[in-house]
Amino acid sequence: MVSPTEIAQLPAVDDPGVLARIRDHWLDGSDHAESHRELGEQFVVCAPHLPYLVRAERRMLGRMVRYLVSQGVRQFLDLGSGVPARDHVHEVAQEAAPDARVVYVDRDPGLWQDGLRLLEGNENAAYVCADLLCPDDVWRSPEVRRLLDLAEPTAVLLIDTLPHLTELQDPDAVVAAFVGPLARGSYLGISHFIPDESLDDWWPLYGKMFGPPPSVTLRPPERIAQFFTGLDLLEPGVVPVPLWRPDVRPDSDRNPERAQIHAGLARKN
Ligand SMILES: C[S@@+](CC[C@H](N)C(=O)[O-])C[C@H]1O[C@@H](n2cnc3c(N)ncnc32)[C@H](O)[C@@H]1O
């Protein structure tokens, strides 16, 4: 049981740039400062599960991208990207297929600046600063026009991004606006926090991280599955991230079936 007093003492972050750096620390990356490491450690005192979930999700993303490359996909549109460091989409995809092209999108201008710096010199990767709520801004961006040929299969990825869209913002319409223009043989990959009674104690903590409600929306697996409506959801369906096509034995001591982030991948046929 987490102590409400300890959560109350945490600093309020509510800054995507700082959160992305804390995430980078939890991923053992190198794109953060000592202050982010210290902040991350403060959060871990109250929520020891968070670094595990972030790492499990990033490992799942790696498996998903390698699977997509194995299916011939060479174009990736990653929506709500954070910092493109430490085993992010372009690193994994271009290691498996050097001609893979990746466009990252995030609305945060600070993350965009970091993205430009980290991707400098990589002709096949770009970073667009745009809001997913305005899909045309993404589709019409010079980076998307230069790197993505929509006549070819493309993978659209929403990794821990949809929780930042409320139901009032109509996330189904946002997903449809990105899947609609894709060619047959394209894919949609999603990971998403689920509600869990053990998370009830964490709401004040999420408030510290993301701002007051409704800054984060948790959705049950059945609701996450609805985002794939009209597509062919691949096996094993929408499942906890450690169980999405694991290529090593899942960490059984961490109860992978109880991981509170679920993921799924579907194909447009
Ligand atoms: C939890 S982070 C996930 C980062 C990344 N996908 C990963 O796996 O590390 C969510 C990201 O979504 C971005 N985001 C949230 N709402 C957005 C919107 N409406 N348009 C674009 N980006 C958004 C945030 O700025 C943040 O960087």
The ligand as an ORCA input file, in Angstrom:
! r2SCAN-3c Opt
* xyz 0 1
  C       3.717      8.087    -22.206
  S       4.461      8.961    -23.525
  C       4.804      7.601    -24.605
  C       6.103      7.791    -25.339
  C       6.511      6.752    -26.359
  N       5.432      6.296    -27.216
  C       7.221      5.590    -25.730
  O       6.838      4.454    -25.936
  O       8.213      5.824    -25.011
  C       3.073      9.725    -24.347
  C       3.496     10.763    -25.365
  O       2.343     11.144    -26.126
  C       2.439     12.521    -26.399
  N       1.080     13.007    -26.662
  C       0.029     13.003    -25.820
  N      -1.052     13.524    -26.426
  C      -0.678     13.871    -27.681
  C      -1.350     14.470    -28.789
  N      -2.632     14.836    -28.702
  N      -0.664     14.663    -29.915
  C       0.649     14.308    -30.011
  N       1.339     13.750    -28.999
  C       0.691     13.525    -27.837
  C       3.060     13.129    -25.143
  O       3.666     14.400    -25.405
  C       4.072     12.041    -24.744
  O       5.351     12.294    -25.275
*
